[in-house]
Amino acid sequence: MTGRTSPRGTPRTVLPALAELLAWWTALALLWLVLITSVDTLERIVGASAAAVGALLARAARRAVTWR
């Protein structure tokens, strides 16, 4: 072994990925809140979960298109 680390786990690649996921999650969660009429605990949990899944899919789709 040469002692190299994978570039996939470096802070240089992890922080932008987390920032992108957070931005997508925020946008999708806000959209969810705009589209519902009443906000209770269960709807917040469902909305946050749906936004998280959407954020992961949006990042995966962007990476598939840009090959980064």
C-alpha positions, 0 to 999 in steps of 0.5 A: 500500500502506498498510504493514499486515502480515497478522495471520496472521504476527504473534507474537500469532497464531503463538505460540498456534498453535505452542503448540496444535500442540505440546500436540496433538503431545505428547498424541498421541505419549504415547498412541502410546507407551502403546499400543505394546509395544516401542520402537525407533528406527523406531517412534519415528520413525513415532510422532512423524510420526503424532503430527505429522499428527494434531496438524495435523489436530486444529488444522485441525478445531478451527479449522473448528468455531470459525471462528478 
